[in-house]
Amino acid sequence: MDIPFTRKMQWPEVASGRFGSLIRTDSHEGCKIALIGAPDDTGVALNHGITGAALGPDAFRVALTRYGTSQPEGWDWPGVYDAGDVIAGSTLTETHNRLTHATGELLDAGLFPIMIGGGHDLTFPFVRALAKRHDTLSGIYFDAHLDVRAEEGSGMPFRRLVEDCAASRLDAIGISPFANSREHMHWFHSHGGRIDALEPHGEWPGENLFVSFDLDVLDASAAPGVSARNPMGWSVHHACDWVLAAGKCPRVRCFDIMELCPPQDEGGRTARIAAHLLLTFLRGFAARPAGSHA
């Protein structure tokens, strides 16, 4: 499958017992999942953050090759197609437009898109492709920050999804009260946003859901390789409860893992966590009822 403004990825030779050996790059036939890399951190720079997340997709792929394929009886890993990386444009808007187009191609091919980034602003164009194909849209995101700034940058995706894509409901989970302004908190609540109002195994409202995972929701002691470290974040175990539930939910239509910043990552720990989160999501996805994968 040829998608304009994307770069095909070449995976290294991986032993058959490793998960990387299951990734397809030649064809999406027989696959249910499509990985798309978003190697851009222009939005982080615009917000005067620590850059380096443009290297996130490559580090993620390396980490993923190191995991095995052991699995319980009674289920199989869903087929995964690596659609490559979106090539950044000369402006943030151009990059966003390219990502929306690439994601739309994957959706139209019947694939479930999973994005690895990259600045969190890229969630906006990623989910915009979904919004163009559904009348209603709701979202759940795991993040220390609300990301509802008015100005362009990595801190604006969810405001844009409300204003430009008519997202009817946002649930933010893991928000740090010391990492957000009163102005942003007021905007979020005034537009119907809710904070920590869901449970991983409870009922998630909405027919067409996007789920976004910013790695800075994790505690810095476990995940130092992010654009903004969190001194009071989640444990990986807690995060996996949520991600497994997202994978299982048949109304979740896309998923992303964002803000992986390899220059900040001591020993590649955060990249390995990101890869573990993907595998956790896929484990949940495999448990979805037949016919509910798209």
LOMARFI-469872 format. One record per residue (C-alpha): y, x, z. Coordinates in steps of 0.2 Angstrom, whole numbers, plus 2048, in hexadecimal, padded with zeros to 3 digits. Example, Ala and Ser with C-alpha at 12.3 -4.5 7.8 and 13.67 -1.06 7.14 Angstrom:
# LOMARFI-469872
   y   x   z
 7EA 83E 827
 7FB 844 824
# end
This chain:
# LOMARFI-469872
   y   x   z
 800 800 800
 810 808 7FA
 820 803 804
 831 809 7FF
 839 816 80A
 82A 81A 814
 821 82B 815
 80E 82B 816
 806 834 824
 7F7 840 823
 7ED 840 833
 7E4 850 838
 7D1 851 837
 7CA 848 846
 7B8 847 84D
 7B0 836 84A
 7B0 833 85D
 7C3 833 85E
 7CE 824 85B
 7D8 82D 84D
 7C9 82D 842
 7CA 81A 841
 7DC 81A 83A
 7DD 816 828
 7EB 81D 81D
 7E3 81A 80C
 7E3 807 80C
 7E6 7F8 817
 7D7 7EF 811
 7CD 7E9 820
 7DB 7ED 82D
 7E3 7E1 839
 7F0 7ED 840
 7FE 7F8 837
 806 806 840
 818 80A 83A
 821 819 840
 834 818 843
 83A 82A 845
 84C 828 848
 857 82A 857
 868 827 84F
 86B 819 85B
 867 823 86A
 874 830 864
 881 822 862
 87F 81D 874
 881 82F 879
 86E 830 87F
 862 83E 87F
 85C 840 86D
 84A 845 868
 842 834 865
 842 837 853
 833 842 856
 82A 834 860
 81E 82D 852
 817 83E 84E
 814 842 860
 80C 831 862
 800 834 854
 7FA 845 85B
 7F7 83D 86C
 7ED 82F 864
 7E1 83B 85C
 7DC 841 86D
 7D5 830 873
 7C3 82B 871
 7BB 81B 86B
 7B0 816 879
 7B0 804 87B
 7A7 7F6 885
 799 7EC 87C
 79E 7DD 872
 7AE 7E2 86A
 7B5 7EE 85C
 7C5 7F6 85A
 7D0 7ED 84D
 7D3 7F7 83D
 7E3 801 83D
 7ED 806 82E
 7FA 813 830
 808 80D 824
 812 81E 827
 824 821 82D
 833 818 827
 83F 825 820
 850 824 828
 85F 820 81E
 870 828 81E
 877 81A 82A
 86F 810 838
 871 800 82E
 868 808 81F
 85A 80E 82B
 859 7FC 832
 858 7F4 821
 84A 7FF 81C
 840 7FC 82C
 842 7E9 82A
 83C 7EA 818
 82D 7F5 81C
 828 7E9 82B
 829 7DA 820
 81D 7E2 813
 810 7E5 821
 812 7D3 827
 811 7CC 816
 800 7D6 814
 7F9 7CD 823
 7FA 7DC 82E
 800 7DC 841
 80E 7E9 842
 80F 7F5 850
 81E 801 84F
 820 812 858
 832 819 85B
 83E 81F 85B
 84E 817 862
 84D 806 86A
 85A 7FF 85E
 84C 800 851
 844 7F1 859
 851 7E6 852
 84D 7E9 840
 83B 7E9 843
 83B 7D8 84B
 848 7D2 83F
 83A 7D2 832
 830 7C6 83D
 83F 7BB 83F
 840 7B9 82C
 82F 7B2 82C
 82F 7A6 83B
 83B 798 840
 83A 79C 852
 83A 7AD 85B
 839 7B2 86D
 837 7C3 875
 830 7CD 884
 835 7DE 887
 831 7EB 894
 840 7F6 897
 84B 7FE 8A5
 85A 7F8 89B
 860 7E7 894
 865 7EF 883
 872 7E2 87F
 881 7EC 87B
 88D 7E6 86E
 88F 7F7 866
 883 7FF 85A
 876 80A 862
 866 80A 86A
 86C 7FF 878
 86F 7F0 86D
 85F 7E9 865
 85D 7D9 870
 86E 7D3 86E
 86D 7D5 85B
 85C 7CB 85C
 865 7BD 865
 875 7BD 85A
 86E 7C1 849
 85C 7BB 84A
 85E 7AC 855
 851 7B2 862
 850 7A3 86D
 84A 7AB 87D
 849 7BD 884
 83F 7C2 893
 843 7D4 89A
 836 7DB 8A5
 838 7EB 8B0
 84B 7EB 8AF
 854 7F8 8BB
 863 7F0 8C4
 86B 801 8C5
 86A 805 8B2
 873 7F5 8AB
 885 7EF 8AC
 88B 7DF 8B3
 892 7DB 8A2
 882 7DD 89A
 878 7D3 8A8
 885 7C5 8A6
 883 7C5 893
 870 7C5 894
 86F 7B6 8A1
 87C 7AC 897
 871 7AD 888
 862 7A6 891
 85A 7B7 895
 84E 7B8 8A3
 849 7C8 8AE
 838 7CA 8B5
 834 7B8 8B3
 823 7BA 8AC
 812 7C0 8B2
 806 7CA 8A7
 7F8 7BD 8A9
 803 7AE 8A9
 809 7A3 89B
 815 7AB 88F
 821 79E 887
 825 79E 874
 81B 79C 864
 820 7AC 85B
 822 7BA 868
 827 7CC 865
 823 7D9 873
 82C 7E9 875
 828 7F8 881
 835 805 885
 82C 813 88D
 83B 815 899
 835 807 8A3
 828 813 8A9
 82B 81F 8B8
 832 830 8B3
 824 838 8BD
 817 831 8B1
 822 830 8A1
 82F 83D 8A0
 830 83D 88D
 83C 82F 88A
 84F 82E 885
 854 828 897
 849 82D 8A5
 845 81F 8B3
 844 826 8C5
 83D 815 8CB
 832 80F 8BD
 821 807 8BB
 810 80F 8BC
 806 810 8AD
 7F9 805 8B5
 806 7F7 8B7
 80C 7FA 8A5
 7FA 7F8 89E
 7F8 7E7 8A6
 807 7E1 89C
 802 7E9 88C
 7F0 7E3 88D
 7F6 7D1 88F
 802 7D3 880
 7F4 7D9 876
 7E9 7C9 87B
 7F7 7BD 878
 7F5 7B5 866
 807 7B0 865
 80D 7C2 866
 811 7C6 854
 817 7D9 855
 817 7E7 862
 821 7F7 864
 821 806 86F
 832 80F 86F
 83C 81D 875
 82F 82B 875
 839 83B 876
 82D 84A 874
 83B 857 879
 83B 84F 88A
 829 84E 88C
 821 85A 897
 80F 85E 891
 80F 84F 885
 80C 843 894
 816 835 88D
 80F 836 87C
 7FE 834 883
 804 825 88D
 80B 81D 87D
 7FA 820 875
 7F1 818 883
 7FD 809 883
 7F9 807 871
 7E6 807 874
 7E8 7FB 882
 7F2 7EF 877
 7E4 7F1 86A
 7D7 7ED 877
 7E0 7DD 87B
 7E2 7D9 869
 7CF 7DA 866
 7CD 7CC 872
 7D8 7C0 869
 7CF 7B0 862
 7C9 7B2 850
 7D7 7AD 844
 7E5 7B1 84F
 7E9 7C3 84B
 7F8 7C0 83F
# end
